[in-house]
């Protein structure tokens, strides 16, 4: 008996609070199905699901969002098509550009959440909304392992003086492509602050996104392999300061780029159990006000 591979899709529960305290959720009316639903859509080939959610919300509503907490996925079966899994996130509206009615979506509405019971078509989406309303506002921190670098052996074989300094060892061709692809994930969460080991391969991993949003990468010696090997307490203290700063400014998510030997300590500082990370892999951690992990997400590089 054959089993069909599930169709993957993603969407977001985009919430806002009006000046009078009324909470609203962004919904769409689809004339083809005659329904009112949360914005969502199918994943493109090789597309990270967070990007699917952000893209679909923009296409269906004209609203640019940033993602917050992930929510429980919804699974169901479509007749003559097969199983479908929809991944959900809480979304925050950053910019509303408006939407021109088309055959897919002819109306975009901000619906008061107390009317959702009566107007949302699908009970499963009402459950997703209820979960979103119960989740606290998190602080989001993304840990990134640097992209693939030139091998130590190859770098040491160079004849110039710089090749004696491992901190100057750069990304290789694949690592550069990974760095160019990384903004696909970071922009979904509207990362605004960038911290990195001062090693070239780490700074280079965050540089394409830094250029995209017009900020500098803060290069930090305390996050290097060398300092960590000599004095791990110093590295841990620095990580705790980074986390404390992030908790004081949850509106501006931070990404931190580090090395394989340092990643276990970085994870520990976030209260997360360490799992080995591949090059350019991202660990997204959502923390509550006290710095306790509420949810974790992991995304491999698509390169």
Residue, then its C-alpha position, 0 to 999 in steps of 0.5 A: x500500500x502506497x502512502x502519499x507524501x503530505x503537502x506542506x503549507x504554512x501560515x500565520x496568525x497575525x494579531x494587532x491591538x487597537x488603541x481602544x484595547x480591541x484585539x484583531x486577527x488578520x483574515x481573508x475571504x476566498x471567493x473560490x471556497x466561499x470561506x473566511x480563513x487565516x492567511x496560508x499557502x503551499x510551500x515552494x520547492x526548497x523553501x524554508x517553512x518560515x519563509x512560506x508563512x511570511x510570503x503567503x501572508x504578504x501575497x494574500x494580504x499585502x501585509x509584511x510580517x515578522x514571525x514570533x512563536x511557532x504554533x501547533x501544526x494542523x494536519x488533515x486530508x483533502x479528498x483526491x489529493x491526500x494529507x496536508x500539514x499546515x505549520x503556523x506561527x504568530x505574526x506581527x504586522x510590520x507594514x501594510x501595503x494593501x491588497x488588490x482583490x483577485x480570484x484567490x482573495x477578494x477581501x482582507x479583513x481585520x476581524x475582532x477576535x471575539x467574533x472569530x467563533x462566528x466568522x472563521x470557517x474552519x474549527x481547526x483555525x479557531x483552535x490555532x487562534x485560541x493558542x496564539x492568544x494564550x501565548x506570551x510575547x517572546x524574546x527571539x534569539x537565533x544561534x547560527x553556526x558559521x558557514x562552511x570554511x576553508x579547511x584548517x589544513x588548506x589554510x595552514x598550507x598557505x605561504x603568507x603570514x595571514x595563513x598562520x592566524x586561524x581567526x582569519x580563515x574565511x568561508x569557502x565557496x559553499x560557505x559564501x553561498x550559505x551566507x547569501x542564503x541565510x537572510x531567508x531565515x533571518x528576515x522572517x523573524x526581522x532580526x535587527x541585531x547581529x553579534x558574532x565571534x570576531x573570527x572572519x568565518x563567523x563575521x562573513x556568515x552574517x555580513x550579507x544580512x547585515x548589508x541587507x538591513x544596513x547594520x553592523x555585525x558586532x564582532x566579539x573576541x569572547x565568542x571565539x574558539x580561542x577564548x572559549x578554550x582558554x577561559x569558558x567562563x568568560x565566554x559564558x558570561x558574555x553570552x549571558x550579557x547578550x541574552x540579558x540585553x535581548x530580554x530587555x529589548x524583545x522588539x529587536x530579535x538578535x542573531x549570534x554566530x559562533x563555532x562548533x566547539x562553542x555552540x554547546x555553551x551558547x545553547x546552555x546559556x539559552x537553557x537549551x539542550x545542545x544538538x550538533x549543528x551543521x554549517x549555517x544551521x539556525x537554532x531559533x529560541x523563543x524566551x519568556x520574560x524570565x529567560x526560560x525557553x518557550x519554544x525552539x526551532x531548527x533549520x538547516x541551510x538549503x545550500 
